[in-house]
Amino acid sequence: MFKITPVQNKSRQNEICEAFGVAYREEAFAYIMYDHESGEVMGMSQFEINSDGGYIYDLKEAPDHSDTEAMFILGRQTMNFIDLCGSHKCYAALEAGEERLMSAIGFKPSGDKYFSDMTGMFDGHCDHS
């Protein structure tokens, strides 16, 4: 069992970024996914929301950890939060996460980044493509 939670403390966010080998972005939001029993961090995302939509910088799994389904849920949770904030367009860096994962959560390559139109993706209907 795992839990996904926002990172409330910027020092903690910086520590997580260092452990994952990604650039710390002070202005970005972050989520961590951790094993509920052991407390071990399993994955993280770092993202922002602006007038152009959401932008995911990082969607990374912990080193030496492999759980595709959990990473799918972390990615979709990140996108859902962006959508709930009113930004229905989401972009992601090409290096944000594994290509297979990015595709599975709804992104398509678009030039030098990924793109996903999240309109209707989280409204409870199963007709979004």
C-alpha positions as CSV (number, residue, x, y, z in Angstrom):
1,M,0.0,0.0,0.0
2,F,1.3,3.5,-0.8
3,K,0.2,7.1,-0.1
4,I,0.7,10.2,-2.3
5,T,1.0,13.5,-0.4
6,P,2.0,17.0,-1.3
7,V,5.4,18.1,-0.1
8,Q,4.8,21.1,2.2
9,N,8.3,21.9,3.2
10,K,10.8,23.3,0.6
11,S,13.8,21.9,2.5
12,R,12.2,18.4,2.3
13,Q,11.4,19.0,-1.4
14,N,15.1,19.8,-2.0
15,E,16.2,16.7,-0.1
16,I,13.9,14.5,-2.2
17,C,15.2,16.1,-5.5
18,E,18.8,15.5,-4.5
19,A,18.0,11.8,-3.7
20,F,16.3,11.4,-7.1
21,G,19.0,13.3,-9.0
22,V,16.7,16.0,-10.3
23,A,17.0,19.8,-10.2
24,Y,15.2,21.3,-7.2
25,R,12.7,24.0,-8.4
26,E,11.7,26.2,-5.5
27,E,8.7,27.6,-7.4
28,A,7.3,24.2,-8.2
29,F,4.7,22.1,-6.4
30,A,5.8,18.5,-5.5
31,Y,4.2,15.2,-4.5
32,I,5.9,12.3,-3.0
33,M,4.6,8.7,-3.1
34,Y,5.7,6.5,-0.2
35,D,5.2,3.0,1.1
36,H,2.6,3.4,3.9
37,E,4.2,0.7,6.1
38,S,7.9,1.4,5.7
39,G,7.8,5.1,5.0
40,E,10.2,4.5,2.1
41,V,9.8,7.1,-0.7
42,M,8.8,5.3,-3.9
43,G,8.4,8.2,-6.4
44,M,8.0,11.9,-6.8
45,S,6.6,14.6,-9.1
46,Q,7.5,18.2,-9.4
47,F,5.3,20.6,-11.4
48,E,3.9,24.1,-11.8
49,I,0.6,25.6,-12.8
50,N,0.4,28.9,-14.8
51,S,-1.8,30.7,-17.3
52,D,-0.7,28.4,-20.1
53,G,-1.6,25.2,-18.1
54,G,0.3,22.7,-16.1
55,Y,3.9,21.7,-16.6
56,I,5.4,18.5,-15.2
57,Y,9.2,18.8,-14.7
58,D,9.7,15.4,-13.1
59,L,7.8,12.2,-12.6
60,K,10.4,9.9,-11.2
61,E,10.6,6.6,-9.5
62,A,13.0,6.1,-6.6
63,P,16.3,4.5,-7.6
64,D,16.2,0.7,-7.4
65,H,12.4,0.8,-7.2
66,S,10.0,-0.5,-9.9
67,D,6.2,-0.2,-9.7
68,T,4.6,0.8,-13.0
69,E,1.1,0.9,-11.6
70,A,2.0,3.1,-8.7
71,M,3.9,5.5,-11.0
72,F,0.8,5.6,-13.2
73,I,-1.3,6.6,-10.2
74,L,1.3,9.3,-9.2
75,G,1.3,10.7,-12.7
76,R,-2.5,10.8,-12.9
77,Q,-2.8,12.3,-9.4
78,T,-0.4,15.1,-10.5
79,M,-2.4,15.7,-13.6
80,N,-5.7,15.6,-11.7
81,F,-4.5,18.3,-9.3
82,I,-3.5,20.5,-12.2
83,D,-6.9,19.9,-13.8
84,L,-8.8,20.7,-10.5
85,C,-6.9,24.0,-10.4
86,G,-8.6,24.9,-13.7
87,S,-5.8,24.2,-16.2
88,H,-7.0,21.6,-18.6
89,K,-3.9,21.6,-20.7
90,C,-0.8,19.9,-19.4
91,Y,2.8,19.8,-20.7
92,A,5.7,17.8,-19.6
93,A,9.5,17.9,-20.2
94,L,10.6,15.1,-22.5
95,E,12.9,13.9,-19.7
96,A,10.1,14.2,-17.0
97,G,9.6,10.4,-16.9
98,E,9.9,7.2,-18.9
99,E,8.3,7.5,-22.4
100,R,6.1,4.5,-21.8
101,L,4.8,6.0,-18.5
102,M,4.2,9.4,-20.1
103,S,2.2,7.8,-22.9
104,A,0.2,5.6,-20.5
105,I,-1.0,8.6,-18.4
106,G,-2.1,10.5,-21.5
107,F,0.8,12.4,-23.0
108,K,1.8,12.6,-26.6
109,P,5.1,14.0,-27.9
110,S,4.7,17.6,-29.2
111,G,7.9,19.1,-30.4
112,D,10.4,19.5,-27.6
113,K,7.9,18.4,-24.8
114,Y,4.9,16.2,-24.1
115,F,1.3,17.5,-24.3
116,S,-2.0,16.3,-22.9
117,D,-5.5,17.9,-23.2
118,M,-7.1,16.9,-20.0
119,T,-10.5,18.3,-20.8
120,G,-13.0,15.6,-19.6
121,M,-10.2,13.3,-18.4
122,F,-11.2,13.4,-14.7
123,D,-15.0,14.0,-15.0
124,G,-15.9,10.4,-14.3
125,H,-16.8,9.5,-17.8
126,C,-14.8,6.9,-19.7
127,D,-14.9,8.5,-23.1
128,H,-11.7,10.6,-23.0
129,S,-9.1,9.7,-25.6
